[in-house]
Amino acid sequence: KTQLKMSDKTLTALIDSYTRESGVRTLERTIGQVCRKAVVRMSEDATIETITLKPADLKEYLGAPKFLRQEVEKKGVVGVVNGLAWTSVGGEVMPVEAVTFDGGHDKVEITGNLGNVMKESASLAKSAARARLSAYGVDADFFEKHDLHIHVPEGATPKDGPSAGVALTCAVMSAVTGIPADNTIAMTGEITLHGKVLPIGGVKEKLLAAYRLGIRKILLPKENVADLEKIDAAILEKMEITPIGDVNEALKIVLLRDEVSK
């Protein structure tokens, strides 16, 4: 204990940058790797009696970080929103992108290694956007004259499930209308064809993922509010969680209409 010291900040940096797991086996092995390298340094240099590791020292001991913390856009971006996903190693903030092309013929391309359920959610998102064109001053035949591309980055990672419905709809509607989406917000929720928002799983993991990235505004299905009891009160106090029951509520919050003229 007196020969090798790691602060809480160093340990947190090690966890964030070098491990992705639901348990702690990889963490234990990684700490062991640090300890062995420290022993080697001490055996090679007798003048070293103690080693105090700072976050910046981890690269020397463990190599380049295996996992980089993604940056969240601070300003509104057209066609890009933050979805929340559950994975086998916990929650993740999942960017969802959409773009439209003039001169198209209602073609939809969906990329990002998505499973069948998520592809269906993308189709639902397009239908939900089509049903709301007039409410946003867009011509009813918009899709007949445009193609749509939906992409969820990190294509090497398989993604599936219905909980991206709200995020997909907001991304598509932003791309169609040209209205920037608020990237300080993250969202989760399945949608029906008529736009009702349904409950999802993994609420705790998803909210913690947003918290880690500094995202404090969350859109959550109303029926999932009870799940907030499982989250540490100290974290909830710092987050602004808005329950939604319909995708229209999400669109009003996410789409920054005031920025269109800027």
C-alpha positions in Angstrom: 0.0 0.0 0.0 2.9 2.4 0.7 4.7 1.6 -2.6 2.0 2.1 -5.2 -0.7 4.7 -4.9 -3.6 5.5 -7.2 -6.0 8.3 -6.5 -9.7 8.0 -7.1 -9.3 10.2 -10.2 -6.7 7.8 -11.6 -8.9 4.7 -10.9 -11.9 6.4 -12.5 -9.8 7.2 -15.6 -8.6 3.6 -15.7 -12.2 2.3 -15.6 -13.5 4.8 -18.2 -10.6 4.3 -20.7 -9.6 0.7 -20.4 -12.6 -1.4 -19.3 -16.1 -2.1 -20.7 -17.8 -4.9 -18.7 -20.7 -5.6 -16.4 -18.5 -7.1 -13.8 -15.0 -6.3 -12.5 -12.7 -9.2 -13.9 -11.2 -7.0 -16.6 -10.7 -4.2 -14.1 -8.9 -6.6 -11.7 -6.6 -7.8 -14.5 -5.9 -4.3 -15.6 -5.0 -3.1 -12.1 -2.7 -6.2 -11.8 -1.0 -5.2 -15.1 -0.3 -1.8 -13.5 1.1 -3.4 -10.4 3.4 -5.7 -12.3 4.8 -2.8 -14.4 5.4 -0.8 -11.1 7.3 -3.8 -9.7 9.5 -3.9 -12.8 10.2 -0.2 -12.6 11.2 -0.5 -8.9 13.4 -3.5 -9.6 15.2 -1.7 -12.5 15.7 1.5 -10.5 16.6 1.0 -6.8 16.1 4.7 -6.1 12.3 4.4 -6.6 10.7 3.6 -3.3 7.1 4.7 -4.1 5.1 5.3 -7.2 2.1 7.6 -7.3 0.1 7.2 -10.5 -1.9 10.1 -12.0 -4.4 9.8 -14.8 -1.8 11.0 -17.3 0.6 8.1 -16.3 -1.8 5.4 -17.4 -0.8 5.5 -21.0 2.8 4.6 -20.0 1.6 1.6 -18.0 -1.3 0.4 -20.1 -0.8 1.8 -23.6 -3.2 4.0 -25.5 -6.8 4.2 -24.1 -9.0 1.4 -25.5 -12.2 3.4 -25.1 -12.4 7.2 -25.8 -15.1 9.3 -24.3 -17.2 10.7 -27.1 -17.8 14.4 -27.2 -21.3 15.8 -27.1 -22.2 18.7 -29.4 -22.9 21.9 -27.4 -25.0 23.5 -30.1 -28.0 22.5 -32.1 -27.3 20.3 -35.1 -29.7 19.5 -37.9 -30.5 15.8 -38.1 -28.5 14.7 -35.1 -29.8 13.7 -31.7 -28.6 11.7 -28.6 -30.4 8.4 -28.1 -29.8 6.2 -25.1 -29.1 2.5 -25.5 -28.6 -0.5 -23.2 -25.7 -2.9 -24.0 -24.3 -5.9 -22.3 -21.7 -3.7 -20.6 -24.2 -1.0 -19.4 -25.7 2.1 -20.9 -24.4 4.1 -23.8 -25.2 7.5 -25.4 -26.0 6.6 -29.0 -25.9 9.4 -31.6 -28.6 9.1 -34.2 -28.2 10.8 -37.6 -30.5 11.5 -40.4 -30.1 13.4 -43.7 -32.3 14.1 -46.7 -31.4 14.4 -50.3 -33.1 16.6 -53.0 -34.2 14.9 -56.2 -34.9 11.6 -54.6 -37.8 9.2 -55.0 -38.8 8.2 -51.4 -35.8 5.9 -51.0 -34.7 5.1 -47.4 -31.2 3.9 -46.5 -30.5 2.6 -43.0 -26.9 1.9 -41.9 -25.0 1.3 -38.6 -25.3 -2.4 -38.1 -28.9 -2.3 -37.0 -31.1 -5.3 -36.1 -34.5 -5.9 -37.6 -36.4 -4.4 -34.6 -34.4 -1.2 -34.9 -34.9 -1.0 -38.6 -38.6 -1.3 -38.0 -38.3 1.6 -35.5 -36.6 3.6 -38.3 -39.5 3.0 -40.6 -41.9 4.0 -37.9 -39.9 7.2 -37.4 -40.3 8.1 -41.1 -44.0 7.4 -41.0 -44.3 9.5 -37.8 -42.5 12.3 -39.5 -44.6 12.0 -42.7 -47.8 12.3 -40.6 -46.5 15.6 -39.1 -45.3 17.4 -42.2 -48.1 19.9 -42.4 -47.8 20.8 -38.7 -44.2 21.9 -39.5 -45.0 23.7 -42.8 -43.4 21.0 -45.0 -45.1 20.0 -48.3 -47.1 16.8 -48.1 -45.2 15.3 -51.0 -41.8 15.9 -49.4 -40.7 12.3 -49.3 -41.8 11.7 -52.9 -39.1 14.2 -53.9 -36.4 13.3 -51.4 -34.4 10.3 -50.2 -33.7 9.7 -46.6 -30.6 8.2 -45.0 -30.6 7.2 -41.3 -27.3 6.2 -39.6 -26.2 5.2 -36.1 -22.4 5.5 -35.8 -20.0 2.8 -34.6 -21.1 0.4 -37.3 -18.9 -2.3 -35.9 -21.2 -2.6 -32.9 -24.5 -4.4 -33.5 -27.6 -2.5 -32.3 -31.1 -3.6 -31.9 -34.3 -3.0 -29.9 -37.3 -0.6 -30.1 -36.1 2.0 -27.5 -34.6 4.4 -30.1 -38.0 5.2 -31.6 -38.2 8.7 -30.1 -34.6 9.6 -31.0 -35.1 8.3 -34.6 -38.2 10.4 -35.0 -36.6 13.5 -33.7 -33.6 13.0 -36.0 -35.7 12.4 -39.1 -38.0 15.4 -38.3 -35.0 17.6 -37.8 -33.5 16.6 -41.1 -36.8 17.0 -43.0 -37.6 20.5 -41.5 -34.0 21.8 -41.3 -34.6 22.7 -37.7 -31.6 22.1 -35.4 -32.0 19.5 -32.7 -30.9 20.3 -29.1 -27.8 18.2 -28.4 -27.8 18.9 -24.7 -30.7 16.4 -24.5 -30.7 12.6 -24.5 -33.8 10.5 -25.0 -35.2 7.0 -25.0 -38.6 5.5 -25.7 -40.4 3.2 -28.1 -43.1 4.7 -30.3 -46.3 3.4 -31.9 -47.5 4.3 -35.4 -49.7 7.0 -33.9 -46.8 8.5 -31.9 -47.5 7.2 -28.4 -44.3 6.7 -26.4 -44.0 3.3 -24.8 -41.9 2.2 -21.8 -38.4 0.7 -22.2 -35.9 -1.2 -20.1 -32.4 -0.4 -18.8 -33.4 3.1 -17.4 -30.8 3.2 -14.7 -28.0 2.2 -17.0 -29.1 4.7 -19.7 -29.3 7.6 -17.3 -25.9 6.8 -15.8 -24.4 6.8 -19.3 -25.9 10.3 -20.0 -24.6 11.5 -16.6 -21.1 10.3 -17.3 -21.0 12.4 -20.5 -22.3 15.5 -18.8 -25.8 15.3 -20.3 -28.3 16.5 -17.7 -31.6 16.8 -19.7 -33.4 13.5 -20.3 -36.7 12.7 -22.1 -38.1 9.5 -20.5 -41.4 7.6 -21.2 -44.0 8.5 -18.5 -44.5 4.9 -17.7 -40.8 4.6 -16.7 -40.9 7.3 -14.0 -41.2 4.6 -11.3 -37.8 3.3 -12.4 -36.1 6.5 -11.2 -36.4 5.1 -7.6 -33.5 2.8 -8.4 -31.1 5.8 -9.2 -29.0 7.5 -6.6 -30.7 10.7 -5.3 -27.5 12.6 -5.6 -27.5 12.0 -9.3 -31.2 12.6 -9.8 -30.8 16.0 -8.2 -28.4 17.1 -10.9 -30.6 15.9 -13.8 -33.6 17.4 -15.5 -35.9 14.5 -16.4 -39.0 15.2 -18.5 -41.6 12.4 -18.8 -43.2 12.2 -22.2 -46.3 10.3 -23.4 -46.3 11.3 -27.1 -43.6 11.9 -29.6 -45.1 15.4 -30.3 -44.0 16.4 -26.8 -40.4 15.3 -27.6 -40.4 17.2 -30.9 -41.5 20.4 -29.2 -38.6 20.2 -26.7 -35.9 18.8 -29.0 -36.4 20.9 -32.2 -35.0 24.4 -31.7 -37.3 26.4 -33.9 -35.9 29.7 -32.6 -32.5 28.9 -34.2 -33.8 28.4 -37.7 -33.5 32.1 -38.6 -30.0 32.5 -37.0 
